[in-house]
C-alpha cells in the first residue's frame, strides 16, 4: 500500500510509459494488421468510438485504419466530399471536438492522438477536376503527387512566439487586410479555435484526475499539467516543459490533419528555454530528458541535430546530447538525423554511432551536409539559405516556414520506363534492336515521363489550395497568414518541387545484362530475350540466372555501375533542363519510400533476372546480393555516392550492418570513417540498421517473438512486427545478402 | 588479376583510407608466398601514396621479407608458440625461422605488431602467452601484441577446397579467457590488445 503512494522517479515513470507504448503498439498491430509506414505515436480510439475501414496502402498491401465513429464531416460537394479552406477548417474543428481527451498521468505532457482526418476525405479529389495525364502517368509508373499533402516544414518558433492566442490575433488582423480571402482565414481560425477547445477539455480532465489521484508525484504532475495547459490555450510557452507541450499540440494536429511529421531543429528551437532554466536552476538535465522522452513518445516526428547555422557555425549544444539520450532511454522508433559537416562537434557523431551499435534500433540517421548544401546552391541559392534547409522528413529537407516542396510525394518508376522503352523498340519492325537503340528510347521515354510529371505538378499547384489547403502548416509559415495564401498557392517564398526516381538498380543491371549476354556474347538474341521476359522466364531458369549473374551496380567499376551513373545523369538533366511549364523549380532525388512492392507490381520481368511483378530495387540502392561473398558497406557507400543527383535532394545510402563491425573504440572509429567517407564523396544521407541475422530470420518467421525489434525500413523506422510480410521480406533479403 | 586491376579495386575505397587513417593490407593465405606480385603491388601503392601493411606468418627466407620492407609501413606477423616442438606438432613446421625473422624485424625501424592466434588446447594458457610476451618485450619497434580469438570462419574455405577442416571440434575461447591471457601477457610491460 505504501509503495503505491510513494514518490515516483523519472525512471519509473518512463518505464511505465514505455510499457504503455508497447501495449498500445500490440493493440494497433492486432486491430490494424499491417502498418507499412513510420511507427506513429497514434493510439487507437476506445472500442466504443472505433470504426475499422480497409483500403489499398501505398506499399501494395491492404491496410486497415481506425476512424472515430462519432465524427461525420459536412459535405459541400455533390460527390459527398468536402473541399476548400472554409469547410476543411470547419470539419477539422468538428473532428477535434469529437476527438477524445487523452491524459496519461505518468507523462509530463497531456494529449494523445487517435485518428487521421484524411480518412474522412472521400473522395479526396474532386472527380470533375481531371488532369488528363492519367494515361501517361500509368504508362510510366508515375506517382504524380497530385493531391499530396504536407511534406514540407513549418517554423516552430513562430508558434512559440505567438501561442495559439497570438496566432488567432494574427489571423484576424490580416483577414481585415485581405477581405477577399475570408474563406482561407475562416479555415485557419477554425483550426486554431478547434485546438484551443481541445486543450481546454484536457485541462478539465487533468484537474478532475488530480483530485482523485492518490500518488503524490502523479497528483502534482496532473495539477501542473492542468495549469500549464490552461496557460497554453492562448499564451506562448514560458518554460521548457511548456514548449514541449506546445509542440505536442501542434504536432498532433499536424499529423491528424494531413499526416505531417516535420519538425526540424529541435536542439535549436528548444535551446533558449533549456539554457534559461538550466542557468536559473529550475530545470535539471534529468527533467529535460524526461520531457523530451514524453514528446518523442507522443509521436515519431523528424528532427535534425547539429549542423551549421546560416553562418556555418555548429548548432550542436547540450540539448543535442539530451535528445539522443532521451531516445536511447526509450528504445522506441525515432527519426532523428545528425547533420555531419566539417565543423560538427565530433562527440555528437561519436555518441550517435555508439547509440546506433548499442541499441540496434536503426537510430540515429546521418545527414551529409556537403552534398546537401553544395547541391542546393546549384539551384541558384546562397550558402546561408542552403544551410537552413533542415532535415524534417523521411529522406528530405526543407527551409522551415519558407519553402514548399512536395518532398517524397512524386516518383517515377525507372523500371516501368525501361519496360516501355524495351517493348517500344521490340515492336518497331523498322529497326534492329541494339543496346544503343534501347538507350535512345529509354532517354526519350524518361524525358517524356519527366515532362508528364512536371505537368502534373503544375496541375497540383493550380488546384490543391481549393481542394485541401495546408491549414495547419500554414499557421507556422512566413507569408501564408500575411498574404492570405495557402503554402501551395504562393503563400511562401520558395518553391522547389521534388521528383524522385526509383528502381535504379533494376534498370542499370538490366542494361548491363543485355549488353553483356545479348550484344557482346551473343548467348541470347533480342527476340529470345523478349520471349523469356513475356513468359516470365518459364522453363528458362538457366537464362534468368545467366542474366542475373552479370556483374551488378554497386560492385564498382562494372558496366552496370556505368549504366547507373548514365541513367541518373540523364534523369537529372531532364529534371533540371526546364522548370515546370508554370515556372516551378524542380529538384531530382532517388528514393522509393516503401513503394518498392507497389511499383514492382506494375512491371513485368526485367532483363536483370527479376521476375514479373516482383518488387523493384529501392531508390539508389544496389539490389541485394550485388557483391557476392564480399564486404558491402564501402562498396555501397561508393556506389550510392556516385549516383547522387547533386541538386540538394537526397539519394540515401541504406546500410545494414553486422553488430560485430564496431567492436571497441577502433570499430566505432571505422564506422565514423565510413560515414564521413560517404559524405566526402557527395553522399547526402545514411540510413543504418545493425541487425543480428539470426534474430531477423527468427523474427520474420514469428514477429511476436521479438516485439521490440525496430528496423529502419528505408527512411523511416518501425517495429518489425508491424510490417507486412512482403515488406519484412524486403528488409530480410537486404540484410541476409550482406556478408561482412 | 593484374597489378593494375587490383589497384583499380583498391582505389575505389580511397576516400575511406583518408577518413580512417587506414590503407592497404596484404593478407591471405600468406602474401609472402606470392612475393613477386606482392612486391609489384606494394610498389604501386607507395607510388600512389597509400599506407601499406602486410599480415604474414613470416615463415620464409629473411631476404624475401627484406625485399618487401621498403614498401611497407607496417608489418603484422604471427607468433603461435615459443616451444619449437609444440609448434611443429601443431603446424607441421618448426618456429625457428619465424622467431629468427621476428628478431631481425625488431632490429629494423618498421612498425611491428605481433599477433597470437589463441587456439584452444594449443597455446591458450597463461604460461604460453607469457613466454611469447617475454620474447617480444624488448622489441623497440613493437606497437603491441595482439591476441586473436580463434574462430571458424575458415571452415567454409576448407570445405570449398575439398580439404578436411581439422578444427571442427574446437570451441571458441570465451571473452573471459582472452581477458585473462591478455592480463598475463601485459605483465611483461608491453601493450596488449584483444580481438
Boltz contact constraints between the chains, C-beta under 6 A:
constraints:
  - contact:
      token1: [A, 556]
      token2: [B, 12]
      max_distance: 6.0
  - contact:
      token1: [A, 557]
      token2: [B, 8]
      max_distance: 6.0
  - contact:
      token1: [A, 634]
      token2: [B, 13]
      max_distance: 6.0
  - contact:
      token1: [A, 634]
      token2: [B, 16]
      max_distance: 6.0
  - contact:
      token1: [A, 638]
      token2: [B, 12]
      max_distance: 6.0
  - contact:
      token1: [A, 670]
      token2: [B, 20]
      max_distance: 6.0
  - contact:
      token1: [A, 673]
      token2: [B, 16]
      max_distance: 6.0
  - contact:
      token1: [A, 673]
      token2: [B, 19]
      max_distance: 6.0
  - contact:
      token1: [A, 673]
      token2: [B, 20]
      max_distance: 6.0
  - contact:
      token1: [A, 676]
      token2: [B, 19]
      max_distance: 6.0
  - contact:
      token1: [A, 677]
      token2: [B, 15]
      max_distance: 6.0
  - contact:
      token1: [A, 677]
      token2: [B, 16]
      max_distance: 6.0
  - contact:
      token1: [A, 677]
      token2: [B, 19]
      max_distance: 6.0
  - contact:
      token1: [A, 680]
      token2: [B, 15]
      max_distance: 6.0
  - contact:
      token1: [A, 681]
      token2: [B, 15]
      max_distance: 6.0
